[in-house]
Amino acid sequence: MKKWKPVGAGILGGCALLAAAFLVPTGPAGAASCKQASRADFNGDGRDDFAVGDAKATIGDAVAAGQVTVLYGGDRPGRGELVPLAGEPQPGAGFGYSVTTGHLNGDGCLDLVVGSPWADEGTGSVRLFLGSPEGLRPGAVLKPSRATRTFGWSVATAAGTGPDGVTIAVGAPYEEVGSKPSAGAVHLFSLDGGAAATARGVIDQDDDRAEGVSEAGDLFGWAVALGRIRGDADRHDLVVSEPGEDVDGQGTDVGSFSVVEDVFTDRVSKGEHWHYKNLGIGAPTPGGNIGWSLAHLREGETSYVAVGAPGHTVDGKELAGTVVVLTSTGGGLGSPKIVQQNRDEKPYIEAGDRYGWSLALAGNDVTGGGVHLAVGVPHDGPGTGSTPESGWAHLVPLARPGEALLIDALNSDVPGDPEPYQHFGWSVSFITGALVIGVPEGRDAPCGSLIVRPFRDGDPVRIVPESENDEADFGGALAGAPG
């Protein structure tokens, strides 16, 4: 059995192997029902939980089968009980490479969706886990309806609205489309009240509803979200990125993202296609990779979409990276706003930072201070040249960007010290009252760690797996409060 410790300061070493070949243990008991569940609550006890992906974890003899660990909330953010979850272990399956949350069966407890993009000899699969007063329980396993690759690379959920039921979108960016390798596709599923899944079709760029055409290396489906952006207000729209796309006249791998309108109707609409020419983020950068990261939030009647371009050149500094945030009240996305580092004070724009590598959005019920954007910058080495790629995170209140916080192990109250190549900020997520930051590597914690950083009162907590094994990637993916 794995041992885990939440700690304030100090270092715990190593990572753990699961002793059993298949393990889905019961979580800690919650409430008698899910009626009093909090915003991000798997077991109904009223306290927020979150999930941590570790796609490289070895289970028994299955190297890189992958696992997900769930923190069931304690009396303060980041102080609770951690329980590992594992699908049927397959070597190299990468269970936990992608994780997301959502309400799939309407009982009030939050549910979890986990992607294994290299399962089944590279085809991929997705497993559902349903929240309950006893913790997460295994649910349906989603399989692709056509030949594909890396099904489960990205996942997104949407609650039922109007005629559209609960929906799951699964990205397969390395799928071959019309003999074009790695063109990519997105697979759609509907769920009934018991979370039984029905395949509802596949969208790629050859679909009449999507802008552009499928081309080799586009990576359509790299990141996905479901929301209400345009068209019928009661139907689901798909937001999907293609960071490897070569947009006409802009260069190789400049990237883009698209909105496919009302995905479960027969009506054909071209939706939206966003790229260098209409985002207003500057001159096209070959390798800019618009759409490398993607976050979505519905706050009241407004939808927010944040998109990262970590390869973008800023002020002549290559790979500095940038983020753009767009909003919609139902008529389509517009008013793009650029979020970057500073030119005259910390955090400075520097070459190689790859700002926007990871993203998360949270609303007022989570932050208590309006909509916030979290940006992971794992390739920067803030403050010193001796710690390359130690990384940091940027917490940005969108209505008050001047109050943005730089969070790292050098300039803030986070436990520990910056280490070379620890990649602080590889992943970011939110729970009520706190930001969760993935740190999947490091010399003192080679299997990875997490930082749970409260917005206001309370000390940051560092969570480190404790064992002698170091072949894991704890913190590579995170899922907390749903958007």
FIMIZA-536432 format. One record per residue (C-alpha): residue number from 1; x, y, z. Coordinates in Angstrom, 3 decimals. Layout:
<recs>
+-----+----------+----------+----------+
: pos :       xx :       yy :       zz :
+-----+----------+----------+----------+
: NUM :        X :        Y :        Z :
...
+-----+----------+----------+----------+
</recs>
This chain:
<recs>
+-----+----------+----------+----------+
: pos :       xx :       yy :       zz :
+-----+----------+----------+----------+
:   1 :    0.000 :    0.000 :    0.000 :
:   2 :    1.226 :    3.467 :   -0.788 :
:   3 :    2.191 :    5.811 :    2.001 :
:   4 :    1.622 :    9.532 :    1.600 :
:   5 :    2.288 :   12.461 :    3.848 :
:   6 :    1.032 :   16.036 :    3.626 :
:   7 :    3.803 :   18.227 :    5.040 :
:   8 :    4.356 :   21.903 :    5.659 :
:   9 :    8.098 :   22.433 :    5.291 :
:  10 :   10.822 :   19.891 :    4.717 :
:  11 :   11.372 :   17.141 :    2.203 :
:  12 :   10.229 :   13.545 :    1.988 :
:  13 :   11.928 :   11.336 :   -0.563 :
:  14 :   11.042 :    8.915 :   -3.270 :
:  15 :    7.837 :    7.477 :   -4.724 :
:  16 :    5.845 :    4.387 :   -4.105 :
:  17 :    4.775 :    1.331 :   -6.001 :
:  18 :    1.344 :   -0.142 :   -5.452 :
:  19 :    1.676 :   -3.558 :   -3.882 :
:  20 :   -1.325 :   -5.005 :   -5.707 :
:  21 :   -1.740 :   -5.385 :   -9.452 :
:  22 :   -5.244 :   -3.921 :   -9.342 :
:  23 :   -6.361 :   -1.530 :   -6.641 :
:  24 :   -9.402 :    0.690 :   -6.311 :
:  25 :   -9.658 :    1.113 :   -2.532 :
:  26 :  -12.648 :    2.611 :   -0.814 :
:  27 :  -12.212 :    6.249 :    0.111 :
:  28 :  -12.884 :    7.678 :    3.560 :
:  29 :  -16.524 :    7.737 :    4.591 :
:  30 :  -18.282 :   10.986 :    3.819 :
:  31 :  -21.817 :   12.030 :    4.667 :
:  32 :  -24.901 :    9.799 :    4.654 :
:  33 :  -25.675 :   11.134 :    1.168 :
:  34 :  -24.310 :   13.589 :   -1.390 :
:  35 :  -26.894 :   16.292 :   -0.623 :
:  36 :  -24.455 :   18.500 :    1.301 :
:  37 :  -21.530 :   18.102 :   -1.106 :
:  38 :  -19.231 :   21.074 :   -1.621 :
:  39 :  -18.072 :   22.481 :   -4.957 :
:  40 :  -15.413 :   19.796 :   -5.511 :
:  41 :  -16.515 :   16.966 :   -3.256 :
:  42 :  -16.213 :   13.294 :   -4.218 :
:  43 :  -17.689 :   11.851 :   -0.985 :
:  44 :  -20.293 :   14.385 :    0.153 :
:  45 :  -18.656 :   15.424 :    3.422 :
:  46 :  -18.780 :   19.122 :    2.487 :
:  47 :  -15.014 :   19.481 :    2.012 :
:  48 :  -13.250 :   19.916 :   -1.315 :
:  49 :  -11.250 :   17.050 :   -2.809 :
:  50 :   -8.958 :   16.815 :   -5.828 :
:  51 :   -7.272 :   14.207 :   -8.015 :
:  52 :   -3.606 :   13.879 :   -9.013 :
:  53 :   -2.499 :   12.092 :  -12.182 :
:  54 :    0.720 :   10.074 :  -12.304 :
:  55 :    0.880 :    8.570 :  -15.779 :
:  56 :    4.348 :    7.056 :  -15.298 :
:  57 :    3.603 :    5.123 :  -12.112 :
:  58 :    4.475 :    1.436 :  -12.105 :
:  59 :    1.863 :   -0.971 :  -10.697 :
:  60 :    3.237 :   -4.392 :   -9.846 :
:  61 :    5.165 :   -5.436 :  -12.953 :
:  62 :    3.311 :   -3.015 :  -15.256 :
:  63 :    5.791 :   -0.221 :  -15.914 :
:  64 :    4.163 :    3.168 :  -16.617 :
:  65 :    0.684 :    1.716 :  -16.242 :
:  66 :   -0.195 :    4.918 :  -14.404 :
:  67 :   -2.332 :    5.797 :  -11.423 :
:  68 :   -4.457 :    8.573 :   -9.965 :
:  69 :   -4.329 :    9.602 :   -6.323 :
:  70 :   -7.279 :   11.322 :   -4.657 :
:  71 :   -6.954 :   13.719 :   -1.733 :
:  72 :  -10.143 :   13.652 :    0.305 :
:  73 :  -10.281 :   17.062 :    1.993 :
:  74 :   -9.312 :   17.658 :    5.577 :
:  75 :   -9.999 :   20.509 :    7.951 :
:  76 :   -7.762 :   22.801 :    5.862 :
:  77 :   -6.925 :   22.806 :    2.128 :
:  78 :   -4.331 :   20.181 :    1.350 :
:  79 :   -4.567 :   18.342 :    4.663 :
:  80 :   -6.577 :   15.186 :    4.205 :
:  81 :   -6.359 :   11.512 :    3.271 :
:  82 :   -4.785 :   10.382 :   -0.011 :
:  83 :   -6.078 :    7.245 :   -1.710 :
:  84 :   -4.649 :    5.739 :   -4.939 :
:  85 :   -6.882 :    4.652 :   -7.825 :
:  86 :   -5.755 :    2.334 :  -10.589 :
:  87 :   -7.427 :    0.982 :  -13.676 :
:  88 :   -6.667 :   -2.526 :  -14.930 :
:  89 :   -2.871 :   -2.143 :  -15.208 :
:  90 :   -1.345 :   -2.299 :  -18.675 :
:  91 :    2.343 :   -1.530 :  -19.221 :
:  92 :    2.713 :    1.911 :  -20.753 :
:  93 :   -1.031 :    2.721 :  -20.658 :
:  94 :   -0.486 :    6.101 :  -18.971 :
:  95 :   -3.598 :    5.926 :  -16.758 :
:  96 :   -3.942 :    9.430 :  -15.312 :
:  97 :   -2.287 :   11.328 :  -18.148 :
:  98 :   -5.500 :   13.364 :  -18.322 :
:  99 :   -8.009 :   13.913 :  -15.503 :
: 100 :  -11.097 :   16.071 :  -15.187 :
: 101 :  -14.127 :   16.348 :  -12.932 :
: 102 :  -17.850 :   16.817 :  -13.502 :
: 103 :  -21.314 :   15.867 :  -12.301 :
: 104 :  -22.130 :   12.778 :  -14.330 :
: 105 :  -25.076 :   11.147 :  -12.543 :
: 106 :  -26.802 :   14.001 :  -10.720 :
: 107 :  -26.413 :   12.719 :   -7.150 :
: 108 :  -24.536 :   15.817 :   -5.917 :
: 109 :  -21.155 :   14.164 :   -5.386 :
: 110 :  -18.465 :   15.144 :   -7.881 :
: 111 :  -17.302 :   12.494 :  -10.357 :
: 112 :  -13.933 :   11.883 :  -12.011 :
: 113 :  -12.897 :   11.083 :  -15.595 :
: 114 :   -9.449 :    9.577 :  -16.257 :
: 115 :   -7.712 :    9.113 :  -19.607 :
: 116 :   -5.226 :    6.362 :  -20.503 :
: 117 :   -4.090 :    7.432 :  -23.984 :
: 118 :   -1.683 :    4.520 :  -24.573 :
: 119 :   -3.918 :    1.722 :  -23.290 :
: 120 :   -4.907 :   -1.148 :  -25.577 :
: 121 :   -1.673 :   -0.998 :  -27.592 :
: 122 :   -1.912 :    2.729 :  -28.178 :
: 123 :   -5.610 :    3.020 :  -28.967 :
: 124 :   -6.407 :    4.503 :  -25.557 :
: 125 :   -9.356 :    4.377 :  -23.159 :
: 126 :  -11.171 :    6.504 :  -20.587 :
: 127 :  -12.533 :    5.337 :  -17.214 :
: 128 :  -15.247 :    7.029 :  -15.149 :
: 129 :  -15.230 :    7.058 :  -11.355 :
: 130 :  -18.480 :    8.038 :   -9.627 :
: 131 :  -18.557 :    9.953 :   -6.369 :
: 132 :  -20.451 :    8.511 :   -3.395 :
: 133 :  -20.509 :    8.799 :    0.405 :
: 134 :  -17.961 :    5.952 :    0.405 :
: 135 :  -15.653 :    7.768 :   -2.014 :
: 136 :  -15.040 :    7.251 :   -5.712 :
: 137 :  -16.340 :    4.025 :   -7.256 :
: 138 :  -15.386 :    2.575 :  -10.675 :
: 139 :  -17.878 :    3.385 :  -13.433 :
: 140 :  -18.052 :    2.891 :  -17.177 :
: 141 :  -15.026 :    2.507 :  -19.445 :
: 142 :  -15.251 :    4.526 :  -22.662 :
: 143 :  -13.828 :    3.075 :  -25.875 :
: 144 :  -13.530 :    4.744 :  -29.294 :
: 145 :  -16.102 :    3.962 :  -31.972 :
: 146 :  -13.535 :    3.968 :  -34.783 :
: 147 :   -9.858 :    3.222 :  -35.254 :
: 148 :   -7.798 :    5.806 :  -33.459 :
: 149 :   -4.640 :    6.569 :  -31.471 :
: 150 :   -4.195 :    8.250 :  -28.078 :
: 151 :   -7.911 :    8.288 :  -27.242 :
: 152 :   -7.943 :    9.891 :  -23.784 :
: 153 :   -5.126 :   12.379 :  -24.312 :
: 154 :   -7.589 :   15.088 :  -23.219 :
: 155 :  -11.020 :   14.886 :  -21.557 :
: 156 :  -13.825 :   17.325 :  -20.749 :
: 157 :  -17.311 :   17.086 :  -19.268 :
: 158 :  -20.502 :   19.156 :  -19.384 :
: 159 :  -23.639 :   18.924 :  -17.264 :
: 160 :  -26.947 :   18.320 :  -19.002 :
: 161 :  -28.607 :   21.414 :  -20.474 :
: 162 :  -31.890 :   21.495 :  -22.361 :
: 163 :  -32.053 :   18.654 :  -24.889 :
: 164 :  -28.372 :   17.780 :  -24.404 :
: 165 :  -27.603 :   15.347 :  -21.637 :
: 166 :  -24.408 :   14.988 :  -19.656 :
: 167 :  -21.605 :   14.946 :  -22.215 :
: 168 :  -17.988 :   13.824 :  -22.300 :
: 169 :  -15.508 :   14.893 :  -24.985 :
: 170 :  -12.382 :   12.791 :  -25.492 :
: 171 :   -9.447 :   14.085 :  -27.528 :
: 172 :   -7.339 :   11.776 :  -29.721 :
: 173 :   -4.809 :   14.187 :  -31.269 :
: 174 :   -2.632 :   11.473 :  -32.847 :
: 175 :   -5.522 :    9.817 :  -34.697 :
: 176 :   -5.004 :    9.314 :  -38.424 :
: 177 :   -7.739 :   11.012 :  -40.463 :
: 178 :   -8.014 :   10.189 :  -44.158 :
: 179 :   -4.474 :    8.727 :  -44.254 :
: 180 :   -3.100 :   11.890 :  -42.600 :
: 181 :   -1.174 :   10.876 :  -39.489 :
: 182 :   -1.694 :   12.837 :  -36.270 :
: 183 :   -4.432 :   14.984 :  -37.798 :
: 184 :   -6.501 :   14.331 :  -34.689 :
: 185 :  -10.145 :   13.967 :  -33.699 :
: 186 :  -12.563 :   14.394 :  -30.775 :
: 187 :  -14.958 :   11.617 :  -29.717 :
: 188 :  -18.274 :   12.550 :  -28.068 :
: 189 :  -20.350 :   10.577 :  -25.554 :
: 190 :  -23.674 :   11.140 :  -23.807 :
: 191 :  -24.459 :    9.735 :  -20.362 :
: 192 :  -27.817 :    8.737 :  -18.918 :
: 193 :  -28.844 :    9.304 :  -15.293 :
: 194 :  -26.834 :    6.328 :  -14.135 :
: 195 :  -23.741 :    7.397 :  -16.073 :
: 196 :  -24.075 :    4.674 :  -18.708 :
: 197 :  -22.350 :    6.003 :  -21.832 :
: 198 :  -23.466 :    6.139 :  -25.459 :
: 199 :  -21.088 :    7.089 :  -28.286 :
: 200 :  -22.490 :   10.123 :  -30.145 :
: 201 :  -20.014 :   10.598 :  -32.962 :
: 202 :  -16.572 :   11.896 :  -33.854 :
: 203 :  -15.537 :   15.382 :  -34.970 :
: 204 :  -12.390 :   16.113 :  -36.936 :
: 205 :  -11.420 :   19.006 :  -39.191 :
: 206 :  -12.954 :   17.302 :  -42.216 :
: 207 :  -16.338 :   17.614 :  -40.488 :
: 208 :  -18.529 :   20.283 :  -42.126 :
: 209 :  -19.053 :   21.895 :  -38.722 :
: 210 :  -15.336 :   22.477 :  -38.106 :
: 211 :  -13.207 :   25.168 :  -39.701 :
: 212 :  -10.298 :   24.058 :  -41.891 :
: 213 :   -9.313 :   20.615 :  -43.137 :
: 214 :   -7.506 :   17.712 :  -41.513 :
: 215 :   -3.772 :   17.809 :  -42.161 :
: 216 :   -0.917 :   15.660 :  -40.940 :
: 217 :    0.400 :   16.875 :  -37.613 :
: 218 :   -2.459 :   19.278 :  -36.750 :
: 219 :   -3.085 :   17.495 :  -33.408 :
: 220 :   -6.779 :   18.432 :  -33.394 :
: 221 :   -8.056 :   17.364 :  -29.958 :
: 222 :   -4.883 :   18.164 :  -28.022 :
: 223 :   -7.033 :   20.060 :  -25.509 :
: 224 :  -10.826 :   20.095 :  -25.256 :
: 225 :  -13.627 :   21.834 :  -23.358 :
: 226 :  -17.427 :   21.834 :  -23.522 :
: 227 :  -19.460 :   24.988 :  -22.987 :
: 228 :  -22.173 :   27.327 :  -24.200 :
: 229 :  -20.354 :   29.756 :  -26.450 :
: 230 :  -22.673 :   30.483 :  -29.384 :
: 231 :  -25.738 :   29.131 :  -31.194 :
: 232 :  -28.510 :   27.572 :  -29.104 :
: 233 :  -28.046 :   28.580 :  -25.462 :
: 234 :  -29.217 :   25.137 :  -24.302 :
: 235 :  -26.863 :   23.078 :  -26.491 :
: 236 :  -23.253 :   22.086 :  -25.971 :
: 237 :  -20.438 :   23.641 :  -28.013 :
: 238 :  -17.018 :   22.048 :  -28.339 :
: 239 :  -13.872 :   24.097 :  -27.812 :
: 240 :  -10.887 :   22.237 :  -29.250 :
: 241 :   -7.263 :   23.115 :  -29.902 :
: 242 :   -4.886 :   22.126 :  -32.693 :
: 243 :   -1.422 :   23.370 :  -31.594 :
: 244 :    0.367 :   21.681 :  -34.502 :
: 245 :   -1.699 :   23.355 :  -37.220 :
: 246 :    0.058 :   25.227 :  -40.025 :
: 247 :   -2.405 :   28.062 :  -40.591 :
: 248 :   -2.159 :   29.473 :  -44.140 :
: 249 :    0.429 :   32.216 :  -44.385 :
: 250 :    1.375 :   32.084 :  -40.699 :
: 251 :    4.026 :   29.376 :  -40.474 :
: 252 :    4.648 :   25.859 :  -39.228 :
: 253 :    3.028 :   24.738 :  -35.970 :
: 254 :    1.643 :   28.177 :  -35.215 :
: 255 :   -1.444 :   26.482 :  -33.812 :
: 256 :   -5.047 :   27.547 :  -33.379 :
: 257 :   -8.259 :   26.625 :  -31.608 :
: 258 :  -11.839 :   26.221 :  -32.760 :
: 259 :  -15.413 :   26.338 :  -31.487 :
: 260 :  -17.758 :   23.742 :  -32.978 :
: 261 :  -21.325 :   24.932 :  -32.434 :
: 262 :  -24.180 :   22.777 :  -31.074 :
: 263 :  -22.389 :   19.461 :  -31.511 :
: 264 :  -25.521 :   17.316 :  -31.121 :
: 265 :  -27.610 :   18.932 :  -33.863 :
: 266 :  -27.690 :   18.257 :  -37.596 :
: 267 :  -27.447 :   21.952 :  -38.398 :
: 268 :  -24.153 :   22.867 :  -40.059 :
: 269 :  -22.391 :   25.959 :  -38.753 :
: 270 :  -18.742 :   26.792 :  -39.232 :
: 271 :  -18.434 :   27.968 :  -35.646 :
: 272 :  -15.212 :   29.860 :  -34.925 :
: 273 :  -11.522 :   29.514 :  -35.693 :
: 274 :   -9.006 :   31.538 :  -33.666 :
: 275 :   -5.374 :   32.022 :  -34.655 :
: 276 :   -2.704 :   34.703 :  -34.960 :
: 277 :   -4.665 :   36.851 :  -37.404 :
: 278 :   -7.678 :   37.391 :  -35.135 :
: 279 :   -6.318 :   36.919 :  -31.608 :
: 280 :   -4.200 :   40.065 :  -31.704 :
: 281 :   -1.262 :   38.620 :  -29.763 :
: 282 :    1.421 :   39.775 :  -32.196 :
: 283 :    3.236 :   38.572 :  -35.284 :
: 284 :    2.926 :   34.830 :  -36.016 :
: 285 :    5.624 :   32.685 :  -34.452 :
: 286 :    6.461 :   29.358 :  -36.118 :
: 287 :    6.163 :   26.866 :  -33.289 :
: 288 :    3.975 :   29.249 :  -31.288 :
: 289 :    1.632 :   26.338 :  -30.532 :
: 290 :   -1.560 :   28.293 :  -29.910 :
: 291 :   -3.804 :   25.850 :  -28.075 :
: 292 :   -1.111 :   23.958 :  -26.194 :
: 293 :   -3.189 :   24.610 :  -23.066 :
: 294 :   -6.879 :   25.398 :  -22.698 :
: 295 :   -9.199 :   26.263 :  -19.788 :
: 296 :  -12.932 :   26.979 :  -19.683 :
: 297 :  -15.222 :   28.469 :  -17.038 :
: 298 :  -18.916 :   29.309 :  -16.941 :
: 299 :  -19.514 :   32.152 :  -14.445 :
: 300 :  -23.122 :   33.324 :  -14.376 :
: 301 :  -24.088 :   34.108 :  -17.965 :
: 302 :  -20.506 :   34.553 :  -19.137 :
: 303 :  -18.220 :   31.895 :  -20.554 :
: 304 :  -14.454 :   32.343 :  -20.271 :
: 305 :  -11.923 :   30.552 :  -22.466 :
: 306 :   -8.192 :   30.845 :  -21.767 :
: 307 :   -5.692 :   29.567 :  -24.333 :
: 308 :   -1.927 :   29.247 :  -23.997 :
: 309 :    0.696 :   29.739 :  -26.708 :
: 310 :    3.907 :   28.818 :  -24.867 :
: 311 :    6.021 :   28.917 :  -28.014 :
: 312 :    5.124 :   32.531 :  -28.881 :
: 313 :    7.904 :   35.099 :  -29.274 :
: 314 :    7.402 :   38.227 :  -27.127 :
: 315 :    9.556 :   41.359 :  -27.539 :
: 316 :   11.983 :   39.329 :  -29.628 :
: 317 :   12.372 :   36.721 :  -26.861 :
: 318 :   11.814 :   33.287 :  -28.333 :
: 319 :    9.608 :   30.795 :  -26.510 :
: 320 :    8.624 :   33.447 :  -23.967 :
: 321 :    4.968 :   32.430 :  -24.277 :
: 322 :    1.665 :   34.204 :  -23.838 :
: 323 :   -1.950 :   33.558 :  -22.820 :
: 324 :   -5.132 :   35.042 :  -24.247 :
: 325 :   -8.532 :   35.119 :  -22.498 :
: 326 :  -11.787 :   35.477 :  -24.443 :
: 327 :  -15.376 :   35.774 :  -23.198 :
: 328 :  -18.858 :   35.071 :  -24.509 :
: 329 :  -22.386 :   35.801 :  -23.316 :
: 330 :  -23.880 :   33.609 :  -26.025 :
: 331 :  -22.993 :   35.347 :  -29.267 :
: 332 :  -19.568 :   33.802 :  -29.704 :
: 333 :  -16.144 :   34.484 :  -28.258 :
: 334 :  -14.709 :   37.986 :  -28.464 :
: 335 :  -12.722 :   40.723 :  -26.721 :
: 336 :   -9.455 :   38.776 :  -26.468 :
: 337 :   -7.248 :   40.004 :  -23.624 :
: 338 :   -3.555 :   39.192 :  -23.468 :
: 339 :   -2.064 :   37.930 :  -20.199 :
: 340 :    1.736 :   37.979 :  -20.035 :
: 341 :    4.639 :   38.488 :  -17.706 :
: 342 :    5.892 :   41.986 :  -16.934 :
: 343 :    8.374 :   44.091 :  -18.844 :
: 344 :    9.633 :   46.236 :  -15.949 :
: 345 :    9.186 :   44.139 :  -12.801 :
: 346 :    8.988 :   40.538 :  -11.653 :
: 347 :    8.000 :   38.229 :  -13.206 :
: 348 :   10.004 :   39.423 :  -16.223 :
: 349 :    9.452 :   38.229 :  -19.769 :
: 350 :   12.398 :   36.005 :  -20.694 :
: 351 :   13.268 :   33.741 :  -23.595 :
: 352 :   12.477 :   30.101 :  -22.978 :
: 353 :    9.912 :   30.665 :  -20.208 :
: 354 :    7.048 :   29.010 :  -22.149 :
: 355 :    4.505 :   31.040 :  -20.197 :
: 356 :    1.111 :   29.376 :  -20.579 :
: 357 :    2.279 :   25.765 :  -20.488 :
: 358 :   -0.685 :   24.948 :  -18.217 :
: 359 :   -3.872 :   26.853 :  -17.356 :
: 360 :   -6.861 :   26.776 :  -15.004 :
: 361 :   -9.824 :   29.095 :  -14.392 :
: 362 :  -11.967 :   29.469 :  -11.271 :
: 363 :  -14.966 :   31.630 :  -10.370 :
: 364 :  -15.989 :   33.615 :   -7.327 :
: 365 :  -17.441 :   30.630 :   -5.449 :
: 366 :  -13.949 :   29.080 :   -5.457 :
: 367 :  -11.728 :   32.162 :   -5.086 :
: 368 :  -13.952 :   34.546 :   -3.106 :
: 369 :  -12.520 :   37.355 :   -5.227 :
: 370 :  -13.911 :   37.032 :   -8.739 :
: 371 :  -12.661 :   35.057 :  -11.715 :
: 372 :   -9.019 :   34.012 :  -11.417 :
: 373 :   -6.646 :   32.545 :  -13.988 :
: 374 :   -3.764 :   30.290 :  -12.970 :
: 375 :   -0.822 :   30.008 :  -15.386 :
: 376 :    1.867 :   27.371 :  -15.026 :
: 377 :    5.395 :   28.346 :  -16.117 :
: 378 :    7.407 :   25.176 :  -15.427 :
: 379 :   10.313 :   25.957 :  -17.773 :
: 380 :   11.366 :   29.250 :  -16.182 :
: 381 :   14.081 :   29.531 :  -13.535 :
: 382 :   13.019 :   32.616 :  -11.547 :
: 383 :   15.639 :   34.733 :   -9.878 :
: 384 :   18.771 :   32.680 :  -10.482 :
: 385 :   20.596 :   30.980 :  -13.315 :
: 386 :   21.528 :   28.048 :  -11.074 :
: 387 :   18.002 :   26.597 :  -11.122 :
: 388 :   16.976 :   26.214 :  -14.763 :
: 389 :   13.381 :   25.118 :  -15.287 :
: 390 :   12.577 :   25.207 :  -11.593 :
: 391 :    9.297 :   26.848 :  -12.575 :
: 392 :    6.580 :   28.969 :  -10.992 :
: 393 :    2.889 :   29.779 :  -11.218 :
: 394 :    1.037 :   33.029 :  -11.874 :
: 395 :   -2.282 :   33.670 :  -10.083 :
: 396 :   -4.132 :   36.437 :  -11.953 :
: 397 :   -7.463 :   37.996 :  -10.871 :
: 398 :   -8.847 :   38.923 :  -14.281 :
: 399 :  -10.636 :   42.045 :  -13.042 :
: 400 :   -7.500 :   43.226 :  -11.183 :
: 401 :   -4.466 :   41.987 :  -13.125 :
: 402 :   -2.213 :   44.385 :  -11.232 :
: 403 :   -2.743 :   42.214 :   -8.136 :
: 404 :   -1.362 :   39.067 :   -9.799 :
: 405 :    0.839 :   36.866 :   -7.624 :
: 406 :    4.078 :   35.097 :   -8.543 :
: 407 :    4.140 :   31.790 :   -6.664 :
: 408 :    7.337 :   29.735 :   -6.530 :
: 409 :    9.784 :   28.230 :   -4.088 :
: 410 :   12.074 :   31.294 :   -4.173 :
: 411 :    9.954 :   34.426 :   -3.903 :
: 412 :    6.910 :   33.203 :   -1.945 :
: 413 :    6.101 :   31.296 :    1.220 :
: 414 :    5.986 :   27.915 :   -0.503 :
: 415 :    7.840 :   25.133 :    1.374 :
: 416 :   11.176 :   24.017 :   -0.003 :
: 417 :   13.735 :   25.630 :   -2.306 :
: 418 :   13.815 :   25.940 :   -6.097 :
: 419 :   15.508 :   22.968 :   -7.741 :
: 420 :   16.755 :   22.593 :  -11.321 :
: 421 :   14.243 :   20.919 :  -13.629 :
: 422 :   11.606 :   20.291 :  -10.965 :
: 423 :    9.015 :   21.961 :  -13.254 :
: 424 :    6.942 :   23.707 :  -10.602 :
: 425 :    3.679 :   24.624 :  -12.381 :
: 426 :    3.585 :   21.728 :  -14.855 :
: 427 :   -0.090 :   21.476 :  -13.930 :
: 428 :   -2.453 :   23.800 :  -12.049 :
: 429 :   -5.959 :   23.457 :  -10.634 :
: 430 :   -8.283 :   25.029 :   -8.058 :
: 431 :  -10.202 :   23.925 :   -4.998 :
: 432 :  -12.279 :   26.250 :   -2.828 :
: 433 :   -9.922 :   28.719 :   -1.216 :
: 434 :   -6.687 :   27.389 :   -2.711 :
: 435 :   -4.560 :   26.874 :   -5.802 :
: 436 :   -3.079 :   23.409 :   -6.383 :
: 437 :    0.256 :   23.247 :   -8.246 :
: 438 :    1.906 :   20.152 :   -9.700 :
: 439 :    5.694 :   19.736 :   -9.335 :
: 440 :    6.331 :   16.380 :  -11.057 :
: 441 :   10.128 :   16.236 :  -10.745 :
: 442 :   13.072 :   17.409 :   -8.629 :
: 443 :   16.239 :   16.127 :   -6.997 :
: 444 :   14.783 :   15.836 :   -3.488 :
: 445 :   11.393 :   14.568 :   -4.660 :
: 446 :   12.184 :   12.783 :   -7.952 :
: 447 :    8.710 :   11.250 :   -8.163 :
: 448 :    7.021 :   14.607 :   -7.841 :
: 449 :    5.084 :   16.626 :   -5.298 :
: 450 :    2.219 :   19.069 :   -4.938 :
: 451 :    1.808 :   22.512 :   -3.460 :
: 452 :   -1.592 :   23.512 :   -2.062 :
: 453 :   -1.429 :   27.283 :   -1.698 :
: 454 :   -4.341 :   28.997 :    0.110 :
: 455 :   -5.453 :   32.326 :   -1.313 :
: 456 :   -5.588 :   34.007 :    2.072 :
: 457 :   -5.319 :   32.484 :    5.558 :
: 458 :   -3.320 :   29.335 :    6.133 :
: 459 :    0.144 :   28.080 :    5.280 :
: 460 :    0.954 :   26.374 :    1.985 :
: 461 :    1.120 :   22.581 :    2.207 :
: 462 :    3.554 :   20.373 :    0.333 :
: 463 :    2.466 :   16.808 :   -0.428 :
: 464 :    5.215 :   14.328 :   -1.297 :
: 465 :    4.925 :   10.564 :   -1.919 :
: 466 :    7.126 :    8.572 :    0.443 :
: 467 :    9.060 :    5.498 :   -0.760 :
: 468 :   12.287 :    4.476 :   -2.470 :
: 469 :   10.973 :    4.218 :   -6.023 :
: 470 :   11.489 :    7.211 :   -8.309 :
: 471 :    9.910 :    6.099 :  -11.592 :
: 472 :    6.747 :    8.209 :  -11.398 :
: 473 :    5.311 :   11.606 :  -12.281 :
: 474 :    3.132 :   12.597 :   -9.307 :
: 475 :    1.610 :   15.984 :  -10.143 :
: 476 :    1.717 :   15.574 :  -13.914 :
: 477 :   -2.047 :   16.231 :  -14.119 :
: 478 :   -4.581 :   17.726 :  -11.708 :
: 479 :   -8.380 :   17.924 :  -11.427 :
: 480 :  -10.222 :   19.958 :   -8.816 :
: 481 :  -13.267 :   22.209 :   -8.913 :
: 482 :  -15.162 :   21.876 :  -12.214 :
: 483 :  -15.486 :   24.918 :  -14.468 :
+-----+----------+----------+----------+
</recs>
